[in-house]
């Protein structure tokens, strides 16, 4: 058996007496019966490989060939054998291990070799003298030995009608939009004669059925992938809505509680208590606005609609505003928060986006560390070259910082830390680490993703460091472009 051969553009007619068996009614009736049999198989619940195997076997029987192989494009520039008939185990193994490159197939699918809508490349064609081309094919001699066509010691006379082992016949499998999906390579006809146009046309009936199987499989895979994505999207959406509703309920409950206290006890409260309750309700509203901003901005970032109004912002003042929002949690958990940021340190950012980033980072530091453990915030000036060195682990060397001077804010905690294996997942969308998923804390998996998108859009960088050792905690570093007066 060969890694099959075919011809075209050649006159291959013979006498009526030698082709009688191909034109008699019984032969055509058999072919039709096999075609109908394959058509019925298409309605059965068979896997693609089984159907293609059945087509290979049936077409061999119907058209009276000893061997056939079905090749399919793998999408990577190669055509690979997926089904055979008449090949022994060793021959099929060899064929499967030796795919045909696109450029080799392109040389065969040439108008010179065309018969009907298929191709026949005869043994005497000069192309077989190209050793590189011929090396992709093998011939199975009567003894069962494999050889390469280029080593032929004799060739058939031009125009011979006898089938030679070195002949190559190729029947394309084309999609509805005329794309080449693969091909059949019938070999060794029982008649011992090269194919006629009628034989080629009959093989094309089976090739069309194989193409239907392949396109059906592709459509099924696409449908299954679409269903999988739809289910995953539904799951993510449901988890997201559940988490967001929980996140928003906390500040809403605080606002509602303080307003009810003011409504019920306004007359009995002193001015200091009233002012404190109103301030706490405002802080809850501020947190609610920032949380809603997270949700909306993630959507906008995906379609690149976020706008920034950058300007000089005092970093220490923004930090204090966020700590005031988080003050109820800090007091309840008896936290110590140390802040070492000069009051006159200016950064060039969008102030609202800065507050969103700070709320996410400080909120995470409180959520995922034990109550009572400290948090520290420090800031320092840094040049672009120093920033490049410090953030080299998170940013490729060729990504040069856009500004020449930066302010580096460090938010450090002394919690359980983050394992090195999970650190690459930190800044991806809808991702929560194993420790977070198993904790009582809820989260949408959006905070750190949003932080990175916002910080980088403002010309900065964000990364983290942690040994993953409990009580050594983690440090998040945020680089903002520096503003100099």
The 8 nearest C-alpha neighbors of each residue, nearest first, counted from 0:
[[1, 139, 138, 66, 2, 86, 186, 140],
 [2, 0, 138, 3, 137, 139, 136, 4],
 [3, 1, 136, 137, 94, 0, 138, 4],
 [2, 4, 1, 184, 167, 186, 168, 185],
 [167, 5, 3, 168, 166, 120, 165, 184],
 [167, 168, 119, 120, 4, 6, 166, 169],
 [119, 120, 7, 5, 121, 112, 118, 168],
 [112, 8, 6, 113, 119, 118, 114, 9],
 [7, 9, 112, 111, 113, 114, 10, 110],
 [10, 8, 7, 11, 112, 6, 158, 111],
 [11, 9, 12, 8, 158, 7, 160, 195],
 [10, 12, 9, 160, 195, 13, 193, 158],
 [11, 13, 10, 195, 14, 160, 196, 194],
 [14, 12, 15, 11, 17, 18, 160, 16],
 [15, 13, 16, 17, 18, 12, 19, 11],
 [14, 16, 18, 17, 19, 13, 12, 22],
 [15, 17, 19, 14, 18, 13, 20, 21],
 [18, 16, 15, 14, 19, 13, 20, 21],
 [19, 17, 15, 21, 20, 16, 14, 22],
 [18, 20, 16, 22, 21, 17, 15, 23],
 [19, 21, 18, 23, 22, 26, 17, 16],
 [22, 20, 19, 18, 23, 26, 27, 198],
 [23, 21, 19, 20, 24, 18, 26, 27],
 [22, 24, 20, 25, 26, 21, 19, 27],
 [23, 25, 27, 26, 28, 22, 21, 29],
 [24, 26, 28, 27, 23, 29, 22, 20],
 [27, 25, 29, 28, 24, 23, 21, 30],
 [26, 28, 30, 24, 29, 25, 31, 23],
 [27, 29, 25, 31, 26, 30, 24, 32],
 [30, 28, 32, 26, 27, 31, 25, 61],
 [29, 31, 61, 27, 33, 32, 28, 34],
 [32, 30, 34, 28, 29, 33, 27, 35],
 [33, 31, 29, 35, 30, 34, 36, 28],
 [32, 34, 36, 30, 35, 31, 61, 37],
 [33, 35, 31, 37, 36, 32, 30, 38],
 [36, 34, 38, 32, 33, 37, 31, 39],
 [37, 35, 33, 39, 34, 38, 32, 40],
 [36, 38, 40, 34, 39, 35, 33, 41],
 [37, 39, 35, 41, 40, 36, 34, 208],
 [40, 38, 36, 37, 41, 42, 35, 43],
 [41, 39, 37, 43, 42, 38, 36, 50],
 [40, 42, 38, 39, 43, 37, 212, 50],
 [43, 41, 40, 39, 44, 38, 45, 37],
 [44, 42, 40, 41, 45, 39, 46, 50],
 [43, 45, 42, 46, 41, 40, 47, 50],
 [46, 44, 43, 49, 50, 47, 41, 40],
 [45, 47, 49, 48, 50, 44, 216, 51],
 [46, 48, 50, 49, 51, 45, 216, 212],
 [47, 49, 51, 50, 46, 52, 82, 81],
 [50, 48, 52, 47, 46, 51, 53, 45],
 [51, 49, 53, 47, 52, 48, 54, 45],
 [52, 50, 54, 48, 53, 49, 82, 47],
 [51, 53, 49, 55, 82, 50, 54, 48],
 [52, 54, 50, 56, 51, 55, 57, 49],
 [53, 55, 51, 57, 52, 56, 58, 50],
 [56, 54, 52, 53, 58, 84, 57, 83],
 [55, 57, 84, 53, 59, 54, 58, 52],
 [56, 58, 60, 54, 59, 55, 53, 61],
 [57, 59, 61, 60, 55, 56, 54, 62],
 [60, 58, 64, 56, 57, 63, 62, 61],
 [61, 59, 63, 57, 58, 62, 56, 64],
 [60, 62, 30, 58, 59, 63, 57, 33],
 [61, 63, 59, 60, 64, 58, 30, 198],
 [64, 62, 60, 59, 61, 189, 188, 65],
 [63, 65, 188, 59, 189, 187, 66, 62],
 [66, 64, 187, 85, 188, 59, 186, 189],
 [67, 65, 85, 186, 84, 64, 185, 187],
 [66, 68, 185, 84, 184, 83, 186, 55],
 [67, 69, 83, 184, 183, 82, 70, 80],
 [70, 68, 183, 82, 80, 81, 182, 83],
 [69, 71, 80, 79, 181, 182, 78, 81],
 [72, 70, 181, 78, 79, 180, 73, 80],
 [71, 73, 78, 181, 74, 180, 77, 79],
 [74, 72, 75, 77, 78, 71, 79, 76],
 [73, 75, 72, 76, 77, 78, 71, 180],
 [76, 74, 73, 77, 72, 78, 101, 100],
 [75, 77, 101, 74, 100, 73, 78, 72],
 [78, 76, 100, 99, 101, 75, 73, 72],
 [77, 79, 72, 99, 71, 98, 70, 73],
 [78, 80, 98, 70, 71, 81, 77, 95],
 [81, 79, 70, 95, 69, 82, 94, 71],
 [80, 82, 70, 69, 79, 71, 83, 48],
 [83, 81, 52, 69, 68, 80, 51, 55],
 [84, 82, 68, 67, 55, 69, 86, 52],
 [83, 85, 56, 67, 66, 86, 55, 68],
 [84, 86, 66, 65, 87, 83, 67, 56],
 [87, 85, 84, 90, 91, 83, 66, 88],
 [86, 88, 90, 89, 91, 85, 92, 84],
 [87, 89, 91, 90, 92, 86, 93, 85],
 [90, 88, 92, 91, 87, 93, 86, 94],
 [91, 89, 93, 87, 92, 88, 86, 94],
 [92, 90, 94, 88, 93, 89, 86, 95],
 [93, 91, 89, 95, 90, 94, 88, 96],
 [92, 94, 90, 96, 91, 95, 89, 97],
 [95, 93, 91, 97, 96, 92, 90, 2],
 [94, 96, 80, 92, 93, 97, 91, 79],
 [95, 97, 93, 94, 92, 98, 79, 80],
 [98, 96, 94, 95, 93, 99, 135, 79],
 [99, 97, 79, 78, 77, 96, 95, 100],
 [98, 100, 78, 77, 103, 101, 97, 79],
 [101, 99, 77, 103, 102, 76, 78, 98],
 [102, 100, 104, 76, 103, 77, 105, 99],
 [101, 103, 105, 104, 100, 106, 99, 76],
 [104, 102, 106, 105, 100, 101, 99, 132],
 [103, 105, 107, 101, 106, 102, 108, 100],
 [104, 106, 102, 108, 103, 107, 101, 109],
 [107, 105, 103, 104, 108, 109, 102, 101],
 [106, 108, 104, 105, 109, 103, 120, 112],
 [109, 107, 105, 106, 104, 118, 110, 112],
 [108, 110, 111, 107, 112, 106, 113, 105],
 [109, 111, 113, 112, 108, 8, 7, 118],
 [112, 110, 8, 109, 113, 7, 9, 6],
 [7, 113, 111, 8, 6, 118, 119, 110],
 [112, 114, 7, 118, 110, 8, 117, 111],
 [115, 113, 7, 117, 118, 196, 116, 8],
 [114, 116, 117, 196, 200, 113, 199, 118],
 [117, 115, 114, 113, 118, 200, 170, 203],
 [118, 116, 170, 114, 115, 113, 169, 171],
 [119, 117, 113, 7, 112, 169, 6, 114],
 [6, 5, 118, 120, 7, 168, 112, 167],
 [6, 5, 119, 121, 167, 7, 112, 166],
 [122, 120, 166, 6, 123, 124, 5, 119],
 [121, 123, 166, 165, 124, 154, 163, 120],
 [124, 122, 121, 154, 155, 125, 157, 156],
 [123, 125, 126, 122, 121, 127, 120, 128],
 [126, 124, 127, 128, 123, 129, 122, 121],
 [127, 125, 128, 124, 129, 132, 133, 123],
 [126, 128, 129, 125, 133, 149, 124, 148],
 [129, 127, 126, 125, 149, 130, 133, 124],
 [130, 128, 127, 132, 126, 131, 133, 149],
 [131, 129, 133, 132, 149, 128, 134, 127],
 [130, 132, 134, 133, 129, 135, 128, 149],
 [133, 131, 129, 130, 134, 135, 103, 127],
 [132, 134, 130, 135, 127, 131, 149, 136],
 [135, 133, 131, 136, 132, 130, 147, 149],
 [136, 134, 133, 132, 99, 137, 131, 97],
 [137, 135, 2, 134, 133, 147, 1, 138],
 [136, 138, 1, 147, 2, 146, 145, 139],
 [139, 137, 1, 146, 145, 0, 147, 140],
 [138, 140, 0, 145, 143, 1, 144, 141],
 [141, 139, 143, 142, 144, 138, 145, 164],
 [140, 142, 143, 139, 144, 0, 164, 138],
 [141, 143, 140, 144, 139, 145, 0, 138],
 [144, 142, 140, 141, 139, 145, 0, 138],
 [145, 143, 140, 142, 139, 146, 141, 138],
 [146, 144, 139, 138, 137, 140, 143, 147],
 [145, 147, 138, 137, 144, 148, 139, 140],
 [146, 148, 137, 149, 150, 138, 134, 136],
 [149, 147, 150, 151, 133, 165, 127, 146],
 [148, 150, 151, 147, 128, 133, 127, 130],
 [149, 151, 148, 147, 152, 146, 128, 130],
 [152, 150, 153, 149, 148, 154, 147, 165],
 [153, 151, 150, 154, 149, 148, 155, 147],
 [154, 152, 151, 155, 150, 123, 156, 122],
 [153, 155, 123, 156, 122, 151, 152, 157],
 [154, 156, 123, 157, 159, 122, 153, 163],
 [155, 157, 159, 158, 154, 123, 160, 153],
 [158, 156, 159, 155, 123, 124, 154, 121],
 [157, 159, 156, 160, 10, 11, 9, 155],
 [160, 158, 157, 156, 161, 155, 11, 162],
 [161, 159, 193, 192, 11, 162, 158, 13],
 [160, 162, 192, 159, 193, 191, 163, 155],
 [163, 161, 192, 193, 191, 160, 164, 166],
 [162, 164, 165, 166, 161, 122, 155, 187],
 [163, 165, 166, 138, 162, 187, 140, 139],
 [164, 166, 122, 163, 148, 138, 4, 167],
 [167, 165, 4, 121, 122, 5, 163, 164],
 [4, 5, 168, 166, 120, 3, 119, 6],
 [5, 167, 169, 4, 119, 184, 6, 118],
 [168, 170, 184, 118, 5, 183, 117, 119],
 [171, 169, 117, 183, 182, 184, 118, 203],
 [172, 170, 182, 173, 181, 117, 169, 183],
 [171, 173, 182, 181, 210, 180, 206, 179],
 [174, 172, 179, 178, 177, 180, 171, 210],
 [175, 173, 177, 178, 176, 210, 180, 179],
 [174, 176, 177, 173, 178, 214, 210, 211],
 [175, 177, 174, 178, 173, 179, 180, 214],
 [178, 176, 174, 173, 175, 179, 180, 172],
 [177, 179, 174, 173, 176, 180, 175, 172],
 [180, 178, 173, 181, 172, 177, 174, 171],
 [181, 179, 173, 172, 72, 71, 178, 174],
 [182, 180, 71, 172, 70, 72, 179, 171],
 [181, 183, 171, 172, 170, 70, 69, 169],
 [184, 182, 69, 170, 169, 68, 185, 171],
 [183, 185, 169, 3, 68, 67, 168, 170],
 [186, 184, 67, 66, 168, 183, 68, 64],
 [185, 187, 66, 67, 188, 64, 3, 65],
 [186, 188, 65, 64, 66, 189, 191, 164],
 [189, 187, 64, 190, 191, 63, 65, 186],
 [188, 190, 191, 64, 63, 187, 65, 192],
 [191, 189, 192, 188, 63, 64, 193, 187],
 [190, 192, 162, 188, 189, 161, 193, 187],
 [193, 191, 161, 162, 190, 160, 194, 188],
 [192, 194, 162, 160, 161, 195, 191, 11],
 [195, 193, 198, 192, 199, 196, 11, 197],
 [196, 194, 198, 197, 11, 199, 12, 193],
 [195, 197, 199, 198, 115, 114, 200, 194],
 [198, 196, 200, 195, 199, 201, 194, 115],
 [199, 197, 195, 201, 200, 196, 194, 202],
 [198, 200, 196, 202, 197, 201, 203, 195],
 [201, 199, 203, 197, 198, 202, 196, 115],
 [200, 202, 198, 203, 204, 199, 197, 205],
 [203, 201, 199, 205, 204, 200, 206, 198],
 [202, 204, 206, 200, 201, 205, 207, 199],
 [205, 203, 207, 201, 202, 206, 208, 200],
 [204, 206, 208, 202, 203, 207, 209, 58],
 [207, 205, 203, 209, 208, 204, 172, 210],
 [208, 206, 210, 204, 205, 209, 203, 211],
 [207, 209, 211, 205, 210, 206, 212, 204],
 [208, 210, 206, 212, 211, 207, 205, 213],
 [209, 211, 207, 213, 208, 172, 212, 214],
 [210, 212, 208, 214, 209, 213, 215, 207],
 [213, 211, 209, 215, 210, 214, 216, 208],
 [214, 212, 216, 210, 215, 211, 217, 209],
 [215, 213, 217, 211, 216, 212, 210, 218],
 [214, 216, 218, 212, 213, 217, 211, 219],
 [215, 217, 219, 213, 214, 218, 220, 212],
 [218, 216, 214, 220, 219, 215, 221, 213],
 [219, 217, 221, 215, 220, 216, 222, 214],
 [218, 220, 222, 216, 221, 217, 223, 215],
 [221, 219, 223, 217, 222, 218, 224, 216],
 [220, 222, 218, 224, 219, 223, 225, 217],
 [223, 221, 225, 219, 224, 220, 218, 226],
 [222, 224, 220, 226, 225, 221, 219, 227],
 [223, 225, 227, 221, 222, 226, 220, 228],
 [224, 226, 222, 228, 223, 227, 229, 221],
 [227, 225, 229, 223, 224, 228, 222, 230],
 [228, 226, 224, 230, 229, 225, 223, 231],
 [227, 229, 231, 225, 230, 226, 232, 224],
 [228, 230, 226, 232, 227, 231, 225, 233],
 [231, 229, 233, 227, 232, 228, 234, 226],
 [230, 232, 228, 234, 233, 229, 235, 227],
 [231, 233, 229, 235, 230, 234, 228, 236],
 [232, 234, 230, 236, 231, 235, 229, 237],
 [235, 233, 231, 237, 236, 232, 230, 238],
 [236, 234, 232, 238, 233, 237, 239, 231],
 [235, 237, 239, 233, 234, 238, 232, 240],
 [238, 236, 240, 234, 239, 235, 233, 241],
 [239, 237, 241, 235, 236, 240, 242, 234],
 [238, 240, 236, 242, 237, 241, 443, 235],
 [241, 239, 243, 237, 242, 238, 244, 236],
 [242, 240, 238, 244, 239, 243, 237, 245],
 [241, 243, 245, 239, 244, 240, 443, 442],
 [242, 244, 246, 240, 245, 241, 239, 247],
 [243, 245, 247, 241, 242, 246, 240, 248],
 [246, 244, 242, 248, 243, 247, 241, 249],
 [245, 247, 243, 244, 248, 249, 242, 441],
 [248, 246, 244, 245, 249, 250, 243, 251],
 [247, 249, 251, 245, 246, 250, 252, 244],
 [248, 250, 252, 251, 247, 246, 253, 245],
 [251, 249, 283, 253, 252, 248, 287, 247],
 [252, 250, 248, 254, 253, 249, 255, 247],
 [251, 253, 255, 249, 250, 254, 248, 256],
 [252, 254, 250, 256, 251, 255, 283, 257],
 [255, 253, 280, 251, 257, 256, 252, 283],
 [254, 256, 252, 258, 253, 257, 251, 259],
 [257, 255, 253, 259, 254, 258, 252, 260],
 [258, 256, 260, 254, 259, 255, 276, 280],
 [257, 259, 261, 255, 260, 256, 262, 254],
 [260, 258, 262, 256, 261, 257, 263, 255],
 [261, 259, 257, 263, 258, 262, 264, 256],
 [260, 262, 265, 258, 259, 264, 263, 257],
 [261, 263, 259, 260, 265, 264, 258, 257],
 [264, 262, 260, 261, 259, 265, 266, 258],
 [263, 265, 267, 261, 266, 260, 262, 268],
 [266, 264, 261, 268, 267, 262, 263, 273],
 [265, 267, 264, 268, 269, 263, 261, 262],
 [266, 268, 264, 265, 269, 263, 261, 270],
 [269, 267, 265, 266, 272, 264, 273, 270],
 [268, 270, 272, 271, 273, 267, 266, 265],
 [269, 271, 273, 272, 274, 268, 275, 265],
 [270, 272, 274, 273, 269, 275, 268, 276],
 [273, 271, 275, 274, 269, 270, 268, 276],
 [274, 272, 270, 276, 275, 271, 277, 268],
 [273, 275, 277, 271, 272, 276, 278, 270],
 [276, 274, 278, 272, 273, 277, 279, 271],
 [277, 275, 279, 273, 278, 274, 257, 272],
 [276, 278, 280, 274, 275, 279, 273, 281],
 [277, 279, 275, 281, 276, 280, 274, 282],
 [278, 280, 282, 276, 281, 277, 275, 283],
 [281, 279, 254, 277, 283, 282, 278, 257],
 [282, 280, 284, 278, 279, 283, 285, 277],
 [281, 283, 285, 279, 324, 284, 280, 286],
 [282, 284, 250, 280, 286, 281, 285, 254],
 [285, 283, 281, 287, 282, 286, 288, 280],
 [286, 284, 282, 288, 287, 283, 281, 289],
 [285, 287, 283, 289, 284, 288, 290, 282],
 [286, 288, 284, 290, 285, 289, 250, 291],
 [289, 287, 285, 291, 286, 290, 292, 284],
 [288, 290, 292, 286, 291, 287, 355, 285],
 [291, 289, 287, 293, 292, 288, 286, 294],
 [292, 290, 288, 294, 293, 289, 287, 295],
 [291, 293, 289, 295, 290, 294, 296, 288],
 [294, 292, 290, 296, 291, 295, 297, 289],
 [293, 295, 291, 292, 297, 296, 290, 298],
 [296, 294, 292, 298, 297, 293, 291, 299],
 [295, 297, 299, 293, 298, 294, 292, 300],
 [298, 296, 300, 299, 294, 295, 293, 449],
 [299, 297, 296, 295, 301, 300, 294, 302],
 [300, 298, 296, 304, 302, 301, 297, 305],
 [299, 301, 303, 297, 302, 298, 296, 305],
 [300, 302, 299, 298, 303, 297, 304, 296],
 [301, 303, 299, 300, 304, 298, 305, 297],
 [304, 302, 300, 301, 299, 305, 306, 298],
 [305, 303, 299, 302, 300, 306, 301, 296],
 [306, 304, 299, 303, 300, 307, 296, 302],
 [305, 307, 304, 308, 303, 299, 349, 300],
 [308, 306, 349, 309, 305, 457, 352, 348],
 [309, 307, 349, 310, 306, 348, 350, 351],
 [310, 308, 349, 348, 307, 347, 311, 350],
 [309, 311, 347, 348, 349, 312, 308, 350],
 [310, 312, 347, 346, 345, 482, 348, 313],
 [313, 311, 346, 345, 314, 347, 310, 350],
 [312, 314, 345, 316, 315, 344, 343, 346],
 [313, 315, 317, 316, 312, 345, 344, 318],
 [314, 316, 318, 342, 317, 313, 340, 319],
 [315, 317, 319, 318, 314, 313, 320, 342],
 [318, 316, 320, 314, 319, 315, 354, 321],
 [317, 319, 315, 321, 316, 320, 322, 314],
 [318, 320, 322, 316, 317, 321, 323, 315],
 [321, 319, 317, 323, 318, 322, 316, 324],
 [322, 320, 324, 318, 323, 319, 358, 325],
 [321, 323, 325, 319, 324, 320, 326, 318],
 [324, 322, 326, 320, 321, 325, 319, 282],
 [325, 323, 321, 282, 322, 326, 286, 320],
 [324, 326, 322, 323, 328, 327, 329, 321],
 [325, 327, 323, 329, 328, 324, 322, 330],
 [328, 326, 330, 329, 325, 331, 324, 323],
 [329, 327, 331, 326, 330, 325, 332, 365],
 [328, 330, 326, 334, 332, 327, 331, 333],
 [331, 329, 333, 327, 332, 328, 326, 334],
 [330, 332, 328, 333, 329, 327, 334, 326],
 [333, 331, 370, 329, 330, 334, 371, 328],
 [334, 332, 330, 371, 331, 329, 335, 370],
 [335, 333, 371, 329, 332, 373, 372, 336],
 [334, 336, 373, 337, 374, 333, 372, 371],
 [337, 335, 374, 375, 373, 334, 338, 376],
 [336, 338, 375, 376, 374, 335, 339, 373],
 [337, 339, 376, 375, 340, 377, 336, 315],
 [338, 340, 377, 376, 337, 341, 378, 375],
 [339, 341, 378, 377, 315, 338, 342, 344],
 [342, 340, 343, 344, 339, 315, 378, 314],
 [341, 343, 315, 344, 340, 313, 316, 314],
 [342, 344, 341, 345, 313, 315, 314, 340],
 [345, 343, 341, 342, 313, 314, 346, 315],
 [346, 344, 313, 482, 312, 311, 314, 343],
 [345, 347, 481, 482, 312, 311, 480, 348],
 [348, 346, 311, 310, 482, 480, 481, 309],
 [349, 347, 309, 310, 350, 346, 457, 311],
 [348, 350, 309, 308, 352, 351, 307, 353],
 [349, 351, 353, 352, 348, 354, 312, 309],
 [352, 350, 354, 353, 349, 355, 289, 348],
 [353, 351, 355, 349, 354, 350, 356, 453],
 [352, 354, 350, 356, 351, 355, 349, 357],
 [355, 353, 357, 351, 352, 356, 358, 350],
 [356, 354, 352, 358, 353, 357, 289, 359],
 [355, 357, 353, 450, 359, 354, 358, 360],
 [356, 358, 354, 360, 359, 355, 361, 353],
 [359, 357, 355, 361, 356, 362, 360, 321],
 [360, 358, 362, 356, 357, 446, 361, 363],
 [361, 359, 357, 363, 362, 358, 356, 364],
 [360, 362, 364, 358, 363, 359, 357, 365],
 [361, 363, 359, 365, 364, 360, 358, 366],
 [364, 362, 366, 360, 365, 361, 367, 359],
 [363, 365, 361, 362, 366, 367, 368, 360],
 [366, 364, 362, 363, 368, 367, 361, 370],
 [367, 365, 363, 364, 368, 362, 440, 369],
 [366, 368, 365, 364, 363, 369, 414, 435],
 [367, 369, 414, 365, 366, 364, 370, 415],
 [370, 368, 372, 371, 414, 367, 365, 366],
 [371, 369, 332, 372, 368, 334, 333, 365],
 [370, 372, 334, 333, 332, 369, 373, 335],
 [371, 373, 370, 369, 334, 413, 368, 374],
 [374, 372, 335, 334, 336, 412, 371, 413],
 [375, 373, 412, 336, 411, 337, 335, 372],
 [374, 376, 337, 411, 336, 410, 338, 412],
 [377, 375, 338, 410, 409, 339, 337, 411],
 [376, 378, 339, 409, 340, 408, 338, 375],
 [377, 379, 408, 407, 340, 409, 406, 339],
 [378, 380, 407, 406, 381, 408, 377, 340],
 [381, 379, 406, 405, 407, 382, 378, 404],
 [380, 382, 405, 404, 406, 385, 379, 386],
 [383, 381, 404, 385, 384, 405, 403, 386],
 [382, 384, 386, 403, 385, 404, 400, 387],
 [385, 383, 387, 386, 382, 388, 403, 381],
 [384, 386, 388, 382, 387, 383, 389, 381],
 [387, 385, 383, 389, 388, 384, 390, 382],
 [386, 388, 384, 385, 390, 389, 391, 383],
 [387, 389, 385, 391, 386, 390, 384, 392],
 [388, 390, 386, 387, 391, 385, 392, 384],
 [389, 391, 387, 392, 393, 388, 386, 394],
 [392, 390, 394, 388, 393, 389, 387, 395],
 [391, 393, 390, 394, 395, 389, 388, 462],
 [394, 392, 391, 390, 462, 395, 461, 463],
 [395, 393, 391, 392, 390, 396, 398, 387],
 [396, 394, 397, 398, 391, 393, 392, 399],
 [395, 397, 398, 391, 394, 399, 387, 388],
 [396, 398, 395, 399, 394, 400, 387, 391],
 [399, 397, 396, 395, 400, 394, 387, 401],
 [398, 400, 397, 401, 396, 387, 383, 395],
 [401, 399, 402, 383, 398, 387, 403, 458],
 [400, 402, 458, 399, 403, 459, 383, 480],
 [403, 401, 400, 404, 480, 383, 458, 405],
 [402, 404, 383, 382, 401, 405, 400, 480],
 [405, 403, 382, 481, 383, 402, 381, 480],
 [406, 404, 481, 480, 381, 479, 380, 382],
 [405, 407, 380, 479, 481, 478, 379, 381],
 [408, 406, 478, 378, 379, 477, 380, 405],
 [407, 409, 378, 477, 476, 377, 478, 406],
 [410, 408, 476, 377, 376, 475, 378, 411],
 [411, 409, 376, 475, 474, 375, 476, 408],
 [410, 412, 474, 375, 374, 473, 409, 475],
 [411, 413, 374, 472, 473, 414, 364, 373],
 [414, 412, 472, 470, 471, 372, 373, 473],
 [413, 415, 472, 368, 470, 416, 412, 369],
 [416, 414, 469, 470, 472, 468, 368, 471],
 [415, 417, 472, 467, 473, 414, 465, 469],
 [418, 416, 467, 465, 419, 422, 415, 421],
 [417, 419, 467, 420, 421, 422, 466, 416],
 [418, 420, 422, 421, 467, 417, 466, 465],
 [421, 419, 418, 422, 423, 417, 424, 467],
 [422, 420, 419, 418, 424, 423, 432, 417],
 [421, 423, 419, 424, 425, 420, 418, 417],
 [424, 422, 421, 425, 420, 426, 419, 427],
 [425, 423, 422, 421, 427, 426, 430, 432],
 [424, 426, 422, 423, 427, 447, 421, 430],
 [425, 427, 448, 447, 424, 451, 428, 423],
 [428, 426, 448, 424, 425, 430, 429, 447],
 [427, 429, 448, 430, 445, 444, 426, 449],
 [430, 428, 444, 445, 443, 427, 431, 235],
 [431, 429, 444, 428, 427, 432, 424, 425],
 [432, 430, 444, 435, 436, 433, 429, 442],
 [431, 433, 435, 434, 436, 430, 421, 425],
 [432, 434, 436, 435, 437, 431, 421, 438],
 [433, 435, 437, 432, 436, 438, 431, 417],
 [434, 436, 438, 432, 437, 433, 431, 440],
 [437, 435, 433, 438, 434, 431, 432, 441],
 [436, 438, 434, 435, 433, 439, 440, 432],
 [437, 439, 435, 440, 436, 434, 441, 367],
 [440, 438, 441, 437, 436, 435, 366, 367],
 [441, 439, 438, 366, 442, 435, 367, 436],
 [440, 442, 242, 439, 443, 246, 245, 436],
 [443, 441, 444, 242, 440, 246, 243, 431],
 [442, 444, 445, 242, 239, 429, 243, 441],
 [443, 445, 429, 430, 431, 442, 446, 428],
 [446, 444, 448, 443, 428, 429, 447, 449],
 [445, 447, 449, 448, 359, 444, 450, 293],
 [446, 448, 450, 426, 449, 445, 451, 425],
 [447, 449, 426, 427, 445, 428, 451, 450],
 [448, 450, 452, 446, 447, 451, 445, 453],
 [451, 449, 447, 356, 453, 448, 452, 454],
 [452, 450, 454, 448, 449, 453, 455, 461],
 [451, 453, 449, 455, 450, 454, 456, 448],
 [454, 452, 456, 450, 451, 455, 449, 457],
 [455, 453, 459, 451, 457, 456, 452, 450],
 [454, 456, 459, 458, 457, 452, 453, 460],
 [455, 457, 453, 454, 458, 452, 459, 451],
 [456, 458, 454, 455, 459, 348, 453, 349],
 [459, 457, 455, 456, 401, 454, 480, 460],
 [460, 458, 455, 479, 478, 454, 457, 480],
 [459, 461, 478, 455, 477, 454, 462, 458],
 [460, 462, 477, 476, 451, 478, 454, 459],
 [463, 461, 476, 475, 393, 477, 390, 460],
 [462, 464, 475, 474, 476, 465, 461, 473],
 [463, 465, 474, 473, 475, 466, 462, 476],
 [466, 464, 473, 467, 416, 417, 472, 474],
 [465, 467, 468, 418, 416, 419, 417, 464],
 [466, 468, 418, 417, 416, 465, 469, 419],
 [467, 469, 466, 471, 416, 415, 470, 472],
 [470, 468, 415, 471, 416, 414, 467, 472],
 [471, 469, 414, 413, 415, 472, 468, 416],
 [472, 470, 413, 469, 468, 416, 414, 415],
 [473, 471, 413, 416, 414, 412, 470, 415],
 [472, 474, 465, 416, 412, 464, 411, 475],
 [473, 475, 411, 464, 463, 410, 476, 412],
 [476, 474, 463, 410, 409, 462, 411, 464],
 [475, 477, 409, 462, 461, 408, 463, 474],
 [476, 478, 461, 408, 407, 460, 479, 409],
 [477, 479, 407, 460, 459, 406, 405, 461],
 [480, 478, 459, 406, 405, 481, 346, 407],
 [481, 479, 405, 347, 346, 402, 459, 404],
 [480, 482, 405, 346, 406, 404, 347, 479],
 [483, 481, 346, 347, 345, 311, 484, 480],
 [482, 484, 481, 345, 346, 311, 344, 347],
 [483, 482, 345, 311, 481, 344, 343, 346]]
